[in-house]
Amino acid sequence: MSGPARRAEYLQALGIDCWVPRTALTCAAAAPVEPAHGPAESPAKPLVSASPRRAGEAGAAEVWEQLREQVRRCTACALHETRTQAVFGVGNAHAEWMVIGEAPGAEEDRRGEPFVGRAGQLLDAMLRAIGLSRETNVYIANILKSRPPGNRDPRPEEVAACLPYLHRQIALVRPKLLLAVGRIAAQTLLGTDAPLGRLRGRAHAFAEHNVPLVVTYHPAYLLRSPAEKRKAWEDLQFARSLFAQIRTPEPNDGHCS
């Protein structure tokens, strides 16, 4: 299938019949890079202390498995009492893109994988539209690893308990770009209460890990508000343009430890 035909297929999956670019969003050079104030300091310390370099020395797979097991057994907040299982993350552990959502839903809680069900299918279509796939070149995780009952918003103490796990995942993956999907994920990572509409369309400097961060809508919201899919497509185009500018070739074209 040709490139234009493939893009048309993905746009159709997103529910977009015709897309007209907006210069302000498709030109990464024109968008300001805004420093993130960063989330409030969590009282919990990272539960895996190995740096990426140490991870390579000890065996990256072993470090990942240790972190996964810590998440699986975690009882730092009350959510462990109501979850079916912890939802760790999925994808390429050396990916240059990392997608971060809010928390697992009912289907994620049942299957143990982030972004499955209808919202996950839409996210997969969104990622394919810019050449990404959870099977090959992107890593996907949530801020919370346990489902809040009734899919309610995460509570501050739950975020404080879980955020160190996410920071370790980011440190181990070492992505070149973060894509925060949804208001909760964006506000938590950027330490702000600004509405999502004000956070879109610009590159935020996520100083915590020295990596740019782009904000877009959560796929579950897009299912409820399909008219916003055009804006989500603009966000993806902006993120791809930004990535093309910040990416620098490495000797092994990857994150070898």
C-alpha positions as CSV (number, residue, x, y, z in Angstrom):
1,M,0.0,0.0,0.0
2,S,1.4,3.4,-1.0
3,G,2.1,6.1,1.6
4,P,-0.9,8.3,0.7
5,A,-3.2,5.3,0.7
6,R,-2.0,4.2,4.1
7,R,-2.4,7.7,5.5
8,A,-6.0,7.8,4.1
9,E,-6.7,4.5,5.8
10,Y,-5.5,5.8,9.1
11,L,-7.4,9.0,8.8
12,Q,-10.5,7.0,8.1
13,A,-9.9,5.0,11.3
14,L,-9.7,8.3,13.1
15,G,-12.9,9.4,11.6
16,I,-11.3,12.2,9.5
17,D,-12.4,12.5,5.9
18,C,-10.3,15.4,4.9
19,W,-7.5,17.1,6.9
20,V,-6.3,20.7,6.2
21,P,-3.0,21.5,8.1
22,R,-2.8,24.5,10.4
23,T,0.5,26.3,10.1
24,A,0.7,27.1,13.8
25,L,0.5,23.4,14.7
26,T,2.4,21.7,11.9
27,C,5.5,23.9,12.0
28,A,7.4,22.8,15.1
29,A,9.9,25.7,14.7
30,A,7.1,28.2,15.2
31,A,5.9,26.7,18.5
32,P,7.5,27.9,21.7
33,V,9.1,25.4,24.0
34,E,7.6,26.0,27.4
35,P,9.4,24.8,30.5
36,A,7.4,22.5,32.7
37,H,7.2,23.4,36.3
38,G,7.2,19.7,37.0
39,P,5.0,17.7,39.3
40,A,5.1,18.2,43.0
41,E,7.8,16.3,44.7
42,S,6.6,12.8,45.6
43,P,7.2,11.6,49.1
44,A,8.1,8.2,47.7
45,K,11.6,7.5,46.4
46,P,12.1,5.6,43.1
47,L,11.9,1.9,43.9
48,V,14.6,0.9,41.5
49,S,17.8,2.9,42.0
50,A,19.8,1.6,39.1
51,S,20.7,4.3,36.5
52,P,20.3,3.6,32.8
53,R,24.1,2.9,32.7
54,R,23.9,0.6,35.7
55,A,20.9,-1.0,34.2
56,G,23.1,-1.9,31.2
57,E,25.8,-3.4,33.4
58,A,23.4,-5.5,35.5
59,G,21.3,-6.5,32.5
60,A,18.5,-4.3,31.3
61,A,16.0,-7.2,31.2
62,E,16.7,-8.0,34.8
63,V,16.2,-4.4,35.9
64,W,12.9,-4.2,34.0
65,E,11.7,-7.5,35.5
66,Q,12.5,-6.2,39.0
67,L,10.6,-3.0,38.4
68,R,7.6,-5.0,37.0
69,E,7.6,-7.2,40.0
70,Q,7.7,-4.3,42.4
71,V,4.7,-2.8,40.6
72,R,2.9,-6.1,40.7
73,R,3.3,-6.5,44.4
74,C,2.9,-2.8,45.3
75,T,0.6,-1.9,48.2
76,A,1.6,1.7,48.6
77,C,-2.0,3.0,48.1
78,A,-5.4,1.5,48.7
79,L,-6.0,0.8,45.0
80,H,-4.3,-2.6,45.4
81,E,-7.3,-3.7,47.4
82,T,-9.7,-3.3,44.4
83,R,-7.6,-4.0,41.3
84,T,-7.6,-7.2,39.5
85,Q,-3.9,-6.8,38.6
86,A,-1.4,-4.0,38.2
87,V,-1.0,-2.7,34.7
88,F,2.7,-2.1,34.1
89,G,3.4,-1.0,30.5
90,V,3.9,-2.3,27.0
91,G,6.1,-1.7,24.0
92,N,9.7,-1.3,23.0
93,A,11.9,-0.7,26.1
94,H,14.3,1.4,23.9
95,A,11.6,3.4,22.0
96,E,12.2,7.0,21.0
97,W,8.5,7.8,21.6
98,M,6.7,7.2,24.9
99,V,3.0,7.6,25.3
100,I,1.7,8.3,28.9
101,G,-1.9,8.1,29.9
102,E,-3.8,8.5,33.1
103,A,-4.8,5.1,34.6
104,P,-6.1,1.7,33.6
105,G,-9.8,1.2,32.8
106,A,-11.9,-1.9,33.4
107,E,-10.5,-3.8,30.3
108,E,-6.9,-2.8,31.1
109,D,-7.4,-4.0,34.7
110,R,-8.8,-7.3,33.3
111,R,-6.1,-7.9,30.7
112,G,-3.1,-6.3,32.4
113,E,-2.1,-4.1,29.4
114,P,-2.5,-0.3,29.0
115,F,-4.9,1.1,26.4
116,V,-6.9,-1.9,25.2
117,G,-10.5,-2.1,24.2
118,R,-12.1,0.6,22.0
119,A,-9.9,3.4,23.4
120,G,-6.8,1.3,22.8
121,Q,-7.9,0.5,19.2
122,L,-8.2,4.2,18.5
123,L,-4.8,5.0,20.1
124,D,-3.3,2.3,17.9
125,A,-4.8,3.9,14.9
126,M,-3.6,7.3,16.0
127,L,0.0,5.9,16.4
128,R,-0.1,4.1,13.1
129,A,-1.0,7.4,11.4
130,I,2.5,8.7,12.3
131,G,4.3,5.4,11.8
132,L,4.3,4.1,15.4
133,S,3.2,0.8,16.9
134,R,3.2,-0.6,20.4
135,E,4.7,-3.8,18.9
136,T,7.8,-2.1,17.5
137,N,8.7,1.5,18.2
138,V,6.8,3.1,21.0
139,Y,6.4,2.4,24.8
140,I,3.1,3.0,26.5
141,A,2.4,3.4,30.2
142,N,0.0,5.1,32.6
143,I,0.7,7.4,35.6
144,L,-1.3,5.0,37.8
145,K,-0.7,1.3,37.6
146,S,-3.9,0.3,39.3
147,R,-7.5,1.1,38.2
148,P,-9.4,3.6,40.3
149,P,-12.9,2.2,41.1
150,G,-15.4,3.4,38.6
151,N,-12.7,5.0,36.5
152,R,-12.7,8.1,38.8
153,D,-9.9,10.7,38.7
154,P,-6.7,9.6,40.5
155,R,-6.3,11.0,44.0
156,P,-3.2,12.9,45.0
157,E,-2.0,10.2,47.3
158,E,-2.4,7.6,44.6
159,V,-0.4,9.7,42.1
160,A,2.3,10.2,44.7
161,A,2.6,6.5,45.3
162,C,2.7,5.6,41.6
163,L,4.7,8.4,40.0
164,P,8.1,7.0,41.0
165,Y,7.4,3.9,39.0
166,L,6.7,6.0,35.9
167,H,9.8,8.1,36.4
168,R,11.8,4.9,36.5
169,Q,10.2,3.7,33.3
170,I,11.0,7.0,31.6
171,A,14.6,6.8,32.8
172,L,15.0,3.3,31.5
173,V,13.4,3.9,28.1
174,R,15.1,7.2,27.6
175,P,12.7,8.4,24.9
176,K,13.3,11.4,22.8
177,L,9.7,12.6,22.9
178,L,6.8,12.1,25.4
179,L,3.2,12.2,24.3
180,A,0.8,12.9,27.2
181,V,-2.7,11.8,26.3
182,G,-5.5,13.4,28.3
183,R,-5.9,16.2,30.9
184,I,-4.9,14.2,34.0
185,A,-1.7,12.9,32.4
186,A,-0.7,16.3,31.0
187,Q,-1.5,18.2,34.2
188,T,0.3,15.7,36.4
189,L,3.5,15.6,34.3
190,L,3.6,19.3,33.9
191,G,2.6,20.3,37.4
192,T,-0.2,22.6,36.3
193,D,-3.9,23.0,36.5
194,A,-4.2,24.6,33.0
195,P,-6.9,23.2,30.8
196,L,-5.8,20.8,28.1
197,G,-6.8,23.2,25.4
198,R,-4.1,25.6,26.6
199,L,-1.5,22.9,26.8
200,R,-1.9,21.6,23.2
201,G,-0.1,22.9,20.2
202,R,3.3,23.6,21.9
203,A,6.4,21.7,23.0
204,H,6.8,21.6,26.7
205,A,10.3,21.2,28.2
206,F,9.9,18.2,30.6
207,A,12.9,19.0,32.7
208,E,12.5,16.1,35.0
209,H,14.0,13.8,32.3
210,N,15.3,16.5,29.8
211,V,12.9,15.5,27.1
212,P,10.2,17.4,25.1
213,L,6.6,16.7,25.9
214,V,3.5,17.2,23.7
215,V,-0.1,17.1,24.8
216,T,-3.1,15.7,23.1
217,Y,-6.6,14.3,23.8
218,H,-7.2,10.9,25.5
219,P,-8.6,8.4,23.0
220,A,-11.5,7.7,25.4
221,Y,-12.5,11.4,25.2
222,L,-12.2,11.3,21.4
223,L,-14.7,8.4,21.3
224,R,-17.1,10.6,23.3
225,S,-16.3,13.7,21.3
226,P,-15.5,12.6,17.7
227,A,-15.5,16.2,16.5
228,E,-12.2,16.7,18.3
229,K,-10.4,14.0,16.3
230,R,-9.3,16.6,13.8
231,K,-7.5,18.5,16.6
232,A,-5.9,15.2,17.8
233,W,-4.6,14.7,14.3
234,E,-3.1,18.2,14.3
235,D,-1.4,17.3,17.6
236,L,0.1,14.1,16.1
237,Q,1.4,16.0,13.1
238,F,2.9,18.6,15.4
239,A,4.6,15.9,17.5
240,R,6.0,14.2,14.4
241,S,7.4,17.5,13.1
242,L,9.0,18.3,16.5
243,F,10.4,14.8,16.6
244,A,12.0,15.2,13.2
245,Q,13.8,18.3,14.4
246,I,15.0,17.0,17.7
247,R,16.1,13.5,16.6
248,T,19.8,13.1,16.0
249,P,21.3,10.0,14.6
250,E,23.3,7.8,17.0
251,P,26.0,5.3,16.1
252,N,23.7,2.4,16.7
253,D,20.5,4.4,16.1
254,G,19.1,3.4,19.4
255,H,19.5,3.5,23.2
256,C,22.0,0.8,23.8
257,S,23.2,0.7,27.4
